[in-house]
Amino acid sequence: MELTGTIVNILPEQSGEGRNGPWRKQEFILETEGMYPKKVCVAVWGEKIDQFAIKEGEKVTAAVNIESREFNGRWYTDVKAWKLDKTMQSPAGQGSEPPSFATGDIPPPPEAPPLPAEEDDLPF
């Protein structure tokens, strides 16, 4: 599954020691696009933290896995990013709208070629 949006907040990195060795986790809040934007907390694990090098305000597309697990009768859901594509943002002032033109910017229409001299070659 993919989520596209803007990174609005980066949470502090967490680390610890587990039975399989040390671990690192970085979470960030991704605000989706559309008429009804949603905020989603996405986690990045291990060396991908350094690989992705996320920054607040970046527009990204995150390929995620969503997984829920039960612990003591409660359910917890994780959204883990395994791939992150940074979307190129257009420079300021160059949105998706076409540029506006003033009347003087529009060239005049080309002149029509002169018509040939008419000859009366009608049979009647």
N, C-alpha and C positions, 0 to 999 in steps of 0.2 A: 504494500500500500504506500502511496506517496502523499505527502502533505506539502503544500506550497504556501509560503507566507513570509512575514518579516519577523526577525528576532527582536523581541521587545525587552527581554530581560535575560541576563545570564546569572545563574545561581552559583554560589561558592562550590568549588571542587570538593568532593568527599573522597576519602581513602580509608583503607583498613586492611586487616589481615584476616584471611579466611583459611579454610582447610586446604585450599588449592594454592595458597600463597597470597601475596599482596594484590589489592585491587584498587582501581580509581574510577570515579564516576563524576560526570559533569552534566548538570541539567540546565536547560534553557527553555524559555517560554516563547513559543512560536504563535503569532497571530495570523490566522488564515485569512484569505481574501474572500471577496464576494459580498453579497448584499447583507448577510448576517455573519460577520467575522467571529470566529471562536478562538480562544486562547488554549493552547495545548502544551503541557509540560512534557518535553522530550529529553530522554537520557542518552548520553554518549558514554561508552565504556572504554577503558584501557588506552591503548596507543592511539585510538581514533580521536581522542581529545586533542592531541598535538597535531594530528594529521588534518583535522577539519579547521582548526584555528578560527573558531567562530568569533564574530564581533557583533555588538549590539547595533541594530539598524540595518543589517544585511538582509537582503531578500534571498531566500534559499528554497530549494526543493529537497525534502528529506524523505528517503526511502526508509520506512519503519516497519517493525514487527510489533504487534500488539498482543500482549499476553496477560492473563489474569491468573492469580493463585490464591488459595485459601490458607489462612493462618488463624487458628483459634476461633473459628466460626465467622471470620470476616474475610471479605474478598478484596484484594489489592490488584490494581491494573498498572502495568508498565508499558510505556511507549518507548521502544529502543530504536535509535537511528543506526543503521548499518552503512548508509551511503548518504552523502550530502553534496548537492550541486549548488554552487553559488550562481545566482542569476545576475547577468549584467544589467545594471540600472542605466537608464538613459541620462545623459547630462542634464543639468538644470535648464529648464526652459524648452526642452525638447521632449514633450510628452507625446501622447498618441494622437493629439489633435493636429490637423493640418495647419500650416502657417496662414496668417491672414494677409491679404493684399490690399494696398491702397489703389485708388482709381488710376493713378499715374503709373503704377507698376505693370499694368496690362498693356501689351503692345497693340497697335491698331491692326485691324484686319488687313490681309494682303490686298493689293489692288487687282481688280479683274483685268485680264488681258484684253486689248482692244478687239472689238468685233470686226470680222472681215467686211468689206464693202458688199452691200447687198446687190444682187443681180436679179432681175425679174426673169427667172427661167421657168415660171409656171406655164403649163401647157394651155391654160384657159384664160 
